[in-house]
Amino acid sequence: MTLPLLPALLDRLRANAGDYGAISRTLAEGVCTLEGALAAGVYLRDYAGETLFLAGRFPADATAQEEAPRLSAESWDAPLCYCLHTGLVASFTQISELPESARLIATPPHAHCYRIYPIKEPGGSGTGCALALYSAPVRGTQAACQTLCLYAGALLELARGRKQSGYALQSLEKELRQLKEDKTRPQAPELVGDSPATRRLRSAIARVCNSNAPLLITGETGTGKSLLARMVHEAGNRKGGPFLEINCGALSAGLLESELFGHVKGAFSGAVSTTKGLLRSADGGTVFLDEIGEMPPQLQVALLQVLQEHKVRPVGGTRFFPVNMRVIAATNRDVGEAMREQAFRRDLYHRLAVLKIHIPPLRERREDIPELCATFLERCCRKSGRPPLRFSPEAVLMLLGYSYPGNIRELESLVEQAVNAAPEDCAELGADILSSCTGNNARCISLAKFREMQERWFIQQALKLYDGDMQACSRALDVHPRTLRRRMALSHTD
């Protein structure tokens, strides 16, 4: 009966051209019909080509499509992906010995044989796999199944091309809407300044943006760690995916766990529905974990497992789901001290810090202050609807000499306060307005004082390089150790 059945199945596939879901369901039913299989499912690559999803199954109750786990298309360990990469048919007779990654649809009772057929494009590369479970040994219709899969592969490629064109059109329409909306919105902040430190940050962004390895950003509060993480995302190969961020220190341990890993319905009181969580929702994109140093120890273990195995289990669930996202973490804590105090796991640190970027405080890149002030001043004037303002020369000198314990965030707040405090007819923000906003903490300093500040900063950096060895540092700087100690003593008394 195989020969009469095959043309009919090919006709049914042709009738469903353009609908990859209908093609997949017809193919799954055809494999079951030809081979006498109890169940079959067809898996295809997603739009990004990085995971496999269940596009069709037979019978319909074999498993629910939305419940079927996705599988990383780059993994060679799973039988499905192995067949996809090699183009070979795989057969298994010991169903009980199959790994979990192979059991992608529910195993029917009394199944004795399991077979995977790769679906090939006309050009020869794989696009997905037809998966079948058998109740008896193969009847000898493998050639018919392969013919069916080859024909379905051509139709699936056409259908997927149409679907991707539709996605591209939707994406363009969305971008057009966003561009129209953005005309009335202030521009997103950028990395402003041209100091050596800022140029090094731009180079670091270019170096790490296209990597999928975790990135750890360190720096004091207010230095712009969140901005830098977003810039890395937008400059890299994941910019088309979502950028999701969460502050690990702002949520309780239970809520943070649910937000990150998701939960199943009924997992805890108030869990009225199933949620995917940020790690799964950021598929193809980036998850930014701000203040990672505040993450509770028990969640550090769970996050380490996700980074190692690239899969996540929702709270209250029993199934693991593969995840395809990049993790960028940030902290203003001294991670070395936190590890010594056993507040942060050393193994998690080494997993997160595959790539590292340190943002220096604003006081170490004062050359950027004038440009930052001009940028913030223009933005504040535009937001408040008043004519453009400028700082007086004395005010600029005060801004250059201030220590900025809150870094760029404090500078931006200071500029906004000055704009709001200025009279309506004011065209220039003077030192008097600035002093009222800082509580007289900002003041114009002499050139000698500024040079002394820069000199002390340079000595501090040199001592760090030599691990506090004053003798070695003095030899490198060609300065007597007593001079270094005197300069450091002055820094403590100022």
C-alpha positions in Angstrom: 0.0 0.0 0.0 3.0 2.3 0.2 3.2 3.2 -3.4 -0.5 4.4 -3.7 -0.2 6.2 -0.4 2.9 8.2 -1.3 1.4 10.2 -4.2 -1.7 11.1 -2.1 0.5 12.3 0.7 2.6 14.4 -1.8 -0.6 15.9 -3.1 -1.7 16.8 0.4 1.6 18.5 1.1 1.3 20.5 -2.1 -2.2 21.6 -1.2 -0.8 23.1 2.1 2.1 25.0 0.4 2.7 28.3 2.2 1.6 27.1 5.6 4.6 25.5 7.4 2.4 24.4 10.3 0.0 22.5 8.0 2.9 21.0 6.1 4.5 19.8 9.3 1.3 18.2 10.5 0.8 16.5 7.2 4.3 15.2 7.2 4.0 13.9 10.7 0.8 12.1 9.8 2.4 10.8 6.6 5.3 9.3 8.4 3.0 7.6 10.9 0.9 6.2 8.0 3.8 4.9 6.0 5.7 3.4 9.0 2.9 2.4 11.2 4.2 4.8 13.9 2.3 5.7 17.0 3.4 9.3 17.1 5.5 11.8 15.1 6.5 15.4 15.4 8.3 17.8 13.0 10.8 20.3 14.5 12.1 23.3 12.6 14.7 26.0 13.3 13.3 29.3 14.6 13.6 32.6 12.8 17.0 33.3 14.3 18.2 29.7 13.4 19.4 29.1 17.0 16.7 26.8 18.5 14.3 24.1 17.3 10.6 24.2 17.9 7.7 21.8 17.4 6.0 22.9 14.2 3.5 20.0 13.8 2.7 16.7 15.4 0.5 13.6 14.8 -1.7 12.5 16.5 -2.9 15.9 17.8 -2.8 14.8 21.5 0.8 13.5 21.3 1.8 16.6 23.2 0.7 20.2 23.3 2.8 22.4 21.0 3.1 25.2 23.5 4.4 22.7 26.1 7.1 21.2 23.9 10.5 22.4 25.0 12.8 24.2 22.6 16.2 22.8 21.8 19.4 24.6 21.0 20.2 24.0 17.3 24.0 24.2 18.1 24.0 21.2 20.5 25.6 18.0 19.1 24.6 16.0 22.2 20.9 15.7 21.4 20.0 13.0 18.8 17.7 15.4 17.0 20.4 18.0 16.5 23.0 15.4 15.6 20.7 14.2 12.7 20.1 17.8 11.8 23.9 18.5 11.4 24.9 15.3 9.8 21.9 14.6 7.6 21.8 10.9 8.8 18.8 8.9 9.9 19.0 7.7 13.5 17.3 4.7 15.0 16.9 3.6 18.6 15.4 0.4 19.9 15.8 0.9 23.6 13.2 3.7 24.3 13.9 3.6 28.0 17.6 4.5 27.4 16.8 7.6 25.4 18.1 10.9 26.9 15.6 13.5 27.9 16.7 15.7 25.0 15.4 13.0 22.6 12.0 12.6 24.2 10.5 15.7 22.6 7.0 14.4 22.2 5.3 12.1 24.7 6.2 8.5 24.4 3.2 6.4 23.4 2.6 3.2 25.4 4.2 0.0 23.9 6.6 1.9 21.7 9.5 -0.3 20.7 11.5 1.7 18.1 12.3 5.4 17.7 13.5 6.9 14.4 14.6 10.4 13.3 14.5 11.5 9.7 16.4 14.7 8.8 14.4 17.1 6.5 16.7 18.7 3.9 16.5 21.8 1.9 16.9 21.5 -1.9 20.4 22.9 -1.4 21.3 20.0 0.9 21.5 21.7 4.4 19.1 20.7 7.1 16.2 22.8 8.2 14.6 20.6 10.8 13.8 16.9 11.6 10.8 14.6 11.3 10.6 12.6 14.6 8.7 9.3 14.8 8.0 6.7 17.5 7.3 3.1 16.4 5.3 0.3 17.9 7.1 -2.4 15.8 10.3 -2.7 13.7 10.5 -0.8 10.5 8.4 -2.2 7.6 11.0 -1.4 5.0 9.4 1.9 3.8 12.3 4.1 4.8 12.9 5.2 1.2 9.3 6.3 0.9 9.6 8.3 4.2 12.8 9.9 2.9 11.1 10.9 -0.3 8.3 12.4 1.7 10.7 14.3 3.9 12.7 15.6 0.9 9.5 17.0 -0.8 8.2 18.5 2.5 11.6 20.1 3.0 11.3 22.1 -0.2 7.8 23.2 0.7 8.9 24.1 4.2 11.7 26.2 3.0 9.4 28.2 0.8 6.8 28.6 3.6 9.5 29.6 6.1 10.8 32.2 3.5 7.4 33.7 3.3 7.0 33.7 7.0 10.4 35.4 7.5 9.5 38.0 4.9 6.3 38.7 6.9 8.4 39.0 10.0 10.8 41.4 8.3 7.8 43.5 7.0 6.3 43.6 10.5 9.7 44.6 12.0 10.1 47.5 9.5 6.6 48.7 10.2 7.4 48.6 14.0 10.6 50.5 13.4 8.7 53.1 11.4 6.2 53.6 14.2 9.0 53.9 16.8 10.8 56.5 14.6 7.6 58.5 14.5 7.1 58.2 18.2 10.8 59.1 19.0 10.4 62.5 17.3 8.7 63.7 20.4 11.0 61.9 22.9 14.4 63.1 24.1 17.3 61.3 22.6 18.7 58.3 24.6 22.0 59.2 26.4 25.2 58.1 24.8 28.8 57.7 25.9 29.8 61.4 26.0 33.4 62.7 26.3 36.7 62.2 24.6 39.0 61.6 27.6 41.5 58.7 27.4 39.3 56.8 29.8 36.2 57.3 27.7 38.1 56.3 24.5 39.2 53.1 26.3 35.5 52.4 27.2 34.5 52.8 23.5 37.3 50.3 22.5 36.1 47.9 25.2 32.6 48.0 23.9 33.8 47.2 20.4 35.9 44.4 21.7 33.1 42.6 23.7 29.9 43.5 21.8 29.8 40.5 19.4 30.7 37.9 22.0 28.1 35.7 23.6 30.2 35.3 26.7 29.0 36.8 30.0 30.2 40.3 30.8 30.8 41.9 34.2 30.8 45.7 34.5 32.2 47.2 37.6 32.2 50.8 38.8 31.0 53.2 41.4 27.4 54.1 41.8 26.3 56.6 39.1 29.1 55.9 36.6 26.7 54.6 33.9 26.9 50.8 34.1 23.3 50.4 32.8 24.0 52.7 29.9 27.2 50.8 29.0 25.4 47.4 29.1 22.7 48.7 26.7 25.4 50.1 24.4 27.1 46.7 24.3 23.8 45.1 23.4 23.0 47.6 20.7 26.4 47.4 19.2 26.5 43.6 19.0 24.9 40.7 17.1 22.0 40.5 19.5 20.7 44.0 19.0 17.6 42.6 17.2 16.7 40.7 20.4 15.2 42.1 23.6 17.2 43.9 26.3 15.7 43.0 29.7 17.1 44.4 32.9 16.5 43.8 36.6 17.9 45.2 39.8 18.9 42.3 41.9 19.0 44.4 45.1 15.6 45.9 44.7 13.5 42.6 45.0 13.1 40.0 47.7 14.7 36.6 47.1 11.4 34.9 46.3 10.3 37.6 43.9 13.7 37.8 42.2 13.7 34.1 41.6 10.3 34.2 40.0 11.2 37.2 37.9 14.4 35.5 36.6 13.4 31.9 36.2 9.6 32.1 35.8 7.1 29.9 37.6 4.4 27.4 36.9 0.8 27.9 37.8 0.2 27.1 41.4 3.9 27.1 42.4 3.1 29.5 45.3 0.3 31.6 46.6 -0.6 34.1 44.0 0.8 32.2 41.1 -2.4 32.2 39.1 -0.7 31.6 35.7 2.5 30.3 34.2 5.2 32.9 33.4 8.4 32.4 31.4 10.7 34.7 33.4 13.4 37.1 32.1 15.9 34.4 31.2 13.5 32.7 28.8 11.8 35.9 27.6 15.2 37.3 26.5 15.6 34.6 23.8 18.1 35.9 21.3 18.8 39.0 23.3 20.5 40.2 26.5 19.6 40.0 30.3 21.2 42.8 32.3 21.5 41.9 36.0 22.2 45.2 37.8 23.7 45.1 41.4 24.6 41.4 41.0 26.5 41.6 44.2 23.2 41.9 46.1 21.8 38.6 44.8 21.0 36.1 47.6 23.4 33.2 47.9 20.7 30.5 47.0 19.9 32.3 43.7 23.6 32.6 42.9 23.8 28.8 42.8 20.8 28.7 40.4 22.2 31.4 38.2 25.5 29.5 38.0 23.7 26.4 36.8 22.0 28.4 34.1 25.3 29.9 32.9 26.9 26.4 32.8 24.1 24.4 31.3 22.2 27.0 29.3 18.8 25.8 30.6 16.4 26.9 33.2 13.7 25.3 35.4 10.8 27.5 36.4 9.9 27.7 40.1 7.6 24.8 40.9 8.3 23.1 37.6 10.0 19.8 36.8 11.1 20.5 33.2 14.2 22.3 32.1 14.0 24.7 29.1 17.0 25.7 27.0 17.8 29.4 27.0 19.6 31.5 24.4 20.5 34.8 25.9 23.6 36.8 26.9 24.1 37.8 30.5 25.6 41.1 31.4 26.0 41.8 35.1 27.1 44.9 37.0 28.0 45.8 40.5 29.4 48.7 42.5 30.7 46.4 45.3 34.3 45.3 45.7 33.8 41.8 44.4 37.1 40.6 45.8 36.1 41.7 49.3 32.6 40.2 48.9 34.2 36.8 48.0 36.5 37.0 51.0 33.5 37.6 53.2 31.7 34.7 51.4 28.9 37.0 50.4 29.5 36.3 46.7 30.4 32.9 45.2 33.8 32.7 43.7 32.7 30.2 41.0 29.9 32.5 39.9 32.3 35.4 39.7 34.6 33.5 37.4 31.6 32.4 35.2 30.3 36.0 35.0 33.7 37.7 34.6 34.7 36.0 31.4 34.8 39.5 30.0 35.2 42.5 32.2 34.8 46.3 31.8 35.6 48.7 34.7 34.1 52.2 34.4 36.4 54.8 36.2 34.7 57.4 38.4 34.0 60.8 37.0 36.8 62.4 39.1 39.3 60.3 37.2 38.1 61.6 33.8 37.4 65.3 34.5 38.2 66.1 30.8 34.7 64.8 30.0 32.9 67.2 32.4 32.5 70.2 30.0 31.0 68.1 27.3 28.8 66.2 29.8 27.6 69.5 31.2 26.7 70.8 27.7 24.8 67.7 26.9 22.8 67.6 30.1 22.2 71.4 29.9 20.8 71.2 26.4 18.6 68.2 27.4 17.2 69.9 30.5 16.4 73.1 28.6 14.6 71.2 25.9 12.7 69.2 28.5 11.7 72.3 30.5 10.8 74.2 27.4 13.1 77.2 28.0 15.7 78.9 25.7 19.2 77.5 25.7 21.4 78.3 28.7 25.2 78.2 29.3 27.5 78.1 32.3 29.7 81.0 33.2 33.4 80.4 33.1 33.6 80.4 36.9 30.8 77.9 37.1 32.6 75.6 34.7 35.7 75.8 36.9 33.6 74.9 39.9 32.2 71.9 38.1 35.7 70.8 37.1 36.9 71.0 40.7 33.9 69.2 42.4 34.6 65.6 43.6 31.2 64.0 42.4 30.7 61.2 44.9 27.6 60.3 42.9 29.5 60.5 39.6 27.7 61.2 36.3 24.3 60.7 37.9 25.1 63.4 40.4 26.4 65.8 37.7 23.2 65.3 35.7 21.1 66.0 38.8 23.2 69.1 39.6 22.7 70.5 36.1 19.0 69.9 36.3 18.7 71.6 39.7 20.6 74.6 38.3 18.3 74.9 35.4 15.2 74.8 37.6 16.7 77.3 40.0 17.6 79.8 37.4 15.3 82.9 36.9 13.1 82.9 33.7 15.1 85.8 32.2 18.5 84.2 33.0 20.8 83.4 30.0 23.9 82.2 32.0 24.2 79.9 35.0 26.6 81.5 37.3 28.6 80.3 40.3 26.0 81.6 42.7 23.3 79.4 41.3 25.6 76.4 41.2 26.7 76.9 44.9 23.0 77.0 46.0 22.5 73.7 44.4 25.5 72.0 45.9 25.3 73.5 49.4 28.6 75.4 48.7 30.4 72.0 48.3 31.4 73.0 44.8 33.9 75.9 44.6 36.3 77.3 42.2 39.8 75.9 42.9 43.2 77.2 42.0 45.3 75.7 39.2 47.9 74.6 41.8 45.2 72.8 43.8 43.9 71.0 40.6 47.4 69.9 39.7 47.9 68.6 43.2 44.6 66.6 43.0 45.7 65.1 39.7 49.1 64.2 41.1 47.6 62.4 44.1 45.3 60.5 41.8 48.2 59.4 39.6 50.2 58.2 42.7 47.2 56.2 43.9 46.9 54.5 40.6 50.7 53.7 40.6 50.4 52.2 44.1 47.6 50.0 43.0 49.7 48.7 40.1 52.5 47.8 42.6 50.1 46.3 45.2 50.9 49.1 47.7 54.7 48.6 47.5 56.0 52.1 48.2 59.6 51.3 47.4 58.8 49.8 44.0 56.4 52.6 43.2 58.9 55.3 44.1 61.5 53.7 41.8 59.1 53.6 38.9 58.0 57.2 39.4 61.6 58.4 40.2 60.4 60.0 43.4 61.7 59.6 46.9 59.4 57.4 49.1 59.1 60.3 51.6 57.6 62.5 48.9 55.0 59.8 48.0 54.1 59.4 51.7 53.8 63.2 52.1 51.5 63.5 49.1 49.3 60.6 50.3 49.1 62.2 53.8 47.9 65.4 52.2 45.2 63.6 50.4 43.9 62.3 53.7 43.9 65.7 55.4 42.1 67.6 52.6 
